[in-house]
Amino acid sequence: MSTEKIINLAAYAGKILLQSGAEIYRVEETMNKICTAFNVKEAESFVTPTGIIISITGEDEKITSTIKRIQVRTVDLRKISEVNDLSRTLQYKNFSLEEVADKLKKIDNEKKHSDLFLIFFSAVAAGFFTLIFGGTFRDFSVSFFIGIIIKIFSIIISRLEINDFFLNMVGGAIAAFIALLFKKLGVVVYLDKTIIGSIMLLVPGLAITNAVRDTIAGDLVSGVSRALDAFFTAVAIAAGTGLVFKIWINFFGGTGL
């Protein structure tokens, strides 16, 4: 059996996981399971949030290595679950390399939820976060509207492949501006709770969680890099929100808190 095909298959599975927001240990474990399922003598991998290095030793003692660069990262727990299940199914079911490759391609090309679905539930999330933080139903309605605008903007920016720092900064600015505007119009009751609930859509919860899990698991490079990624995301949100507040105060003299 070709070691090149096995290693490319394992690296492809790892790439899908990493692009979908999986933890480092899960990516490495899944790639190793795929390799061992095809009777690879030894498999070693080194994974960071932006790249995969994997090396395998075949029965003929030949060492084969490959590198995959990861440039796009998002959150797709369904893909993580399906690739994870596939790697474990291989331990007791015999699939050919072609069958596994087809299954991985199917998982990778699965159609995501429609834009309307994402926009609606982003708005619902923003609204209910505002209620959780103590906002009123008037604040809920404004956060619901802000959630729609932020998600539409995020979809447009992601298609233009503009970096996430800009996206989060402008997202924070949008949340602050619309909340301040509706506060001025007398619709918003609690300005702070409205803004906090809205920007929860931008908070890097998965990145923070994975940073902690990777650090605890001993993947220090990945843990630190993901923590820095989450930190700069928070900085971008704060910068966008703070800039709008500064401009608003200079022009209108206060926020009416």
C-alpha positions as CSV (number, residue, x, y, z in Angstrom):
1,M,0.0,0.0,0.0
2,S,1.4,3.4,-1.0
3,T,2.7,5.4,2.0
4,E,2.3,8.6,0.0
5,K,-1.4,8.0,-0.4
6,I,-1.8,7.1,3.3
7,I,0.1,10.2,4.5
8,N,-1.8,12.5,2.2
9,L,-5.1,11.0,3.4
10,A,-4.1,11.5,7.1
11,A,-2.9,15.1,6.4
12,Y,-6.2,15.9,4.6
13,A,-8.2,14.7,7.6
14,G,-6.0,16.8,9.9
15,K,-6.5,19.8,7.6
16,I,-10.3,19.5,7.8
17,L,-10.2,19.3,11.6
18,L,-7.8,22.2,12.0
19,Q,-9.8,24.4,9.6
20,S,-12.9,23.6,11.6
21,G,-11.5,24.7,15.0
22,A,-10.4,21.3,16.5
23,E,-7.9,21.1,19.3
24,I,-4.3,20.2,18.5
25,Y,-4.3,16.9,20.3
26,R,-7.4,15.8,18.5
27,V,-5.9,16.6,15.1
28,E,-2.7,14.6,15.9
29,E,-4.6,11.7,17.4
30,T,-7.0,11.5,14.4
31,M,-4.1,11.5,11.9
32,N,-2.3,8.8,13.9
33,K,-5.4,6.6,14.0
34,I,-5.8,6.8,10.3
35,C,-2.2,5.9,9.7
36,T,-2.3,2.9,12.1
37,A,-5.6,1.7,10.5
38,F,-3.6,1.1,7.3
39,N,-0.8,-0.7,9.1
40,V,1.7,2.1,9.1
41,K,4.7,1.0,11.3
42,E,5.1,4.4,12.9
43,A,3.5,7.8,12.6
44,E,4.7,11.1,14.1
45,S,3.0,14.5,13.7
46,F,3.5,18.1,14.8
47,V,0.6,20.4,14.5
48,T,0.2,24.2,15.1
49,P,-2.9,26.3,14.4
50,T,-1.4,27.3,11.0
51,G,0.3,24.1,9.9
52,I,0.6,20.3,9.9
53,I,3.8,18.3,9.7
54,I,3.4,14.5,9.6
55,S,5.9,11.8,9.0
56,I,5.3,8.0,8.7
57,T,7.6,5.0,8.5
58,G,6.4,2.1,6.3
59,E,7.0,-1.6,6.6
60,D,10.1,-1.2,4.3
61,E,11.5,1.4,6.8
62,K,11.0,4.2,4.2
63,I,10.2,7.5,5.8
64,T,7.6,9.7,4.1
65,S,6.8,13.3,5.3
66,T,4.4,16.0,4.2
67,I,3.5,19.6,5.3
68,K,0.1,21.3,5.0
69,R,-0.3,25.0,5.5
70,I,-3.6,26.1,7.1
71,Q,-4.7,29.6,6.1
72,V,-8.4,29.5,6.8
73,R,-9.8,28.8,10.2
74,T,-13.5,28.7,11.2
75,V,-15.8,26.9,13.6
76,D,-17.6,23.8,12.3
77,L,-18.2,21.2,15.1
78,R,-20.1,18.9,12.7
79,K,-17.1,18.4,10.5
80,I,-14.9,17.8,13.6
81,S,-17.4,15.2,14.9
82,E,-17.7,13.4,11.5
83,V,-13.9,13.2,10.8
84,N,-13.4,12.1,14.4
85,D,-16.0,9.3,14.1
86,L,-14.5,8.2,10.7
87,S,-11.0,7.8,12.2
88,R,-12.4,5.6,15.0
89,T,-14.5,3.6,12.7
90,L,-11.4,2.6,10.7
91,Q,-10.1,0.8,13.8
92,Y,-12.7,-2.0,13.4
93,K,-13.9,-1.7,9.8
94,N,-11.9,-2.2,6.7
95,F,-12.2,0.6,4.2
96,S,-10.0,1.1,1.2
97,L,-7.9,4.3,0.8
98,E,-10.3,5.4,-2.0
99,E,-13.4,4.9,0.2
100,V,-11.9,6.9,3.1
101,A,-10.8,9.7,0.6
102,D,-14.4,9.9,-0.8
103,K,-15.8,10.1,2.8
104,L,-13.4,12.9,3.7
105,K,-14.2,14.8,0.5
106,K,-17.9,14.5,1.2
107,I,-17.4,15.8,4.8
108,D,-15.2,18.7,3.5
109,N,-17.7,19.7,0.8
110,E,-20.8,19.4,3.0
111,K,-23.0,22.4,2.4
112,K,-23.1,24.7,5.4
113,H,-26.2,26.4,6.7
114,S,-27.7,29.0,4.5
115,D,-26.7,32.7,5.1
116,L,-30.3,33.4,6.2
117,F,-30.1,30.7,8.8
118,L,-26.9,32.1,10.1
119,I,-28.1,35.7,10.1
120,F,-31.3,34.8,12.0
121,F,-29.7,32.7,14.7
122,S,-26.9,35.2,15.1
123,A,-29.5,37.9,15.8
124,V,-31.3,35.5,18.2
125,A,-28.0,34.8,20.1
126,A,-27.2,38.6,20.4
127,G,-30.7,39.3,21.6
128,F,-30.8,36.6,24.3
129,F,-27.3,37.4,25.5
130,T,-28.6,40.9,26.2
131,L,-31.4,39.4,28.2
132,I,-29.0,37.2,30.1
133,F,-26.9,40.2,31.1
134,G,-30.1,41.9,32.4
135,G,-31.3,43.9,29.5
136,T,-35.0,44.6,28.7
137,F,-37.0,43.4,25.8
138,R,-36.5,46.8,24.1
139,D,-32.8,46.1,24.5
140,F,-33.4,42.6,23.1
141,S,-35.0,44.0,19.9
142,V,-32.0,46.4,19.3
143,S,-29.5,43.7,19.9
144,F,-31.4,41.4,17.6
145,F,-31.1,44.1,14.9
146,I,-27.4,44.6,15.6
147,G,-26.9,40.9,15.3
148,I,-28.4,40.9,11.8
149,I,-26.1,43.8,10.7
150,I,-23.0,42.3,12.2
151,K,-23.6,38.8,10.6
152,I,-24.3,40.3,7.2
153,F,-21.1,42.3,7.4
154,S,-19.1,39.3,8.6
155,I,-20.4,37.2,5.7
156,I,-19.4,39.9,3.2
157,I,-16.0,40.5,4.7
158,S,-15.2,36.7,4.9
159,R,-15.9,36.4,1.1
160,L,-13.6,39.3,0.4
161,E,-10.9,37.4,2.5
162,I,-10.1,40.5,4.6
163,N,-8.3,39.7,7.9
164,D,-10.3,39.0,11.1
165,F,-8.8,41.9,13.0
166,F,-10.5,44.4,10.7
167,L,-13.7,42.4,10.8
168,N,-13.8,42.3,14.6
169,M,-12.9,46.0,14.9
170,V,-15.6,47.1,12.5
171,G,-18.1,44.7,14.1
172,G,-17.5,46.3,17.5
173,A,-17.9,49.7,16.0
174,I,-21.2,48.7,14.4
175,A,-22.5,47.4,17.7
176,A,-21.5,50.5,19.6
177,F,-22.8,53.0,17.0
178,I,-26.3,51.4,16.5
179,A,-26.7,51.0,20.3
180,L,-25.8,54.6,20.9
181,L,-28.1,55.7,18.1
182,F,-31.1,53.8,19.5
183,K,-30.2,55.1,23.0
184,K,-30.4,58.6,21.6
185,L,-33.8,57.8,20.1
186,G,-35.0,56.6,23.5
187,V,-35.4,52.9,22.5
188,V,-32.5,51.4,24.4
189,V,-32.8,51.2,28.2
190,Y,-29.5,49.7,29.2
191,L,-26.8,50.8,26.7
192,D,-24.0,48.7,28.2
193,K,-26.0,45.5,28.3
194,T,-27.1,46.0,24.7
195,I,-23.6,46.5,23.4
196,I,-22.2,43.6,25.5
197,G,-24.9,41.2,24.3
198,S,-24.3,42.2,20.7
199,I,-20.5,41.9,20.7
200,M,-20.8,38.4,22.2
201,L,-21.1,37.3,18.5
202,L,-17.5,38.4,18.0
203,V,-16.0,37.1,21.3
204,P,-13.5,34.2,20.5
205,G,-14.9,31.7,22.9
206,L,-13.6,28.6,21.0
207,A,-10.1,30.1,20.6
208,I,-9.9,30.8,24.4
209,T,-11.2,27.3,25.2
210,N,-8.8,25.6,22.8
211,A,-5.9,27.7,24.1
212,V,-6.5,26.4,27.6
213,R,-7.0,22.8,26.5
214,D,-3.9,22.8,24.3
215,T,-1.8,24.3,27.1
216,I,-3.0,21.7,29.6
217,A,-2.4,19.0,27.1
218,G,1.2,20.1,26.7
219,D,0.9,21.8,23.3
220,L,2.5,25.0,24.5
221,V,3.2,26.5,21.1
222,S,-0.4,26.1,20.0
223,G,-1.7,27.2,23.4
224,V,0.2,30.4,23.4
225,S,-0.5,31.2,19.7
226,R,-4.2,30.6,20.2
227,A,-4.2,32.7,23.4
228,L,-2.6,35.6,21.5
229,D,-5.1,35.2,18.7
230,A,-7.9,35.5,21.2
231,F,-6.2,38.5,22.8
232,F,-5.9,40.4,19.6
233,T,-9.5,39.6,18.7
234,A,-10.5,41.2,22.0
235,V,-8.3,44.2,21.3
236,A,-9.9,44.7,17.9
237,I,-13.4,44.6,19.4
238,A,-12.4,47.0,22.1
239,A,-10.7,49.3,19.7
240,G,-13.8,49.5,17.4
241,T,-16.2,50.0,20.3
242,G,-13.9,52.6,22.0
243,L,-13.4,54.6,18.8
244,V,-17.1,55.0,18.3
245,F,-17.6,56.0,21.9
246,K,-14.8,58.6,21.6
247,I,-16.3,60.1,18.4
248,W,-19.8,60.1,19.8
249,I,-18.8,61.8,23.1
250,N,-16.9,64.5,21.2
251,F,-19.9,65.3,19.0
252,F,-22.8,64.8,21.4
253,G,-21.1,65.3,24.8
254,G,-22.2,62.0,26.4
255,T,-23.8,58.6,26.0
256,G,-26.7,59.0,28.4
257,L,-25.8,56.0,30.5
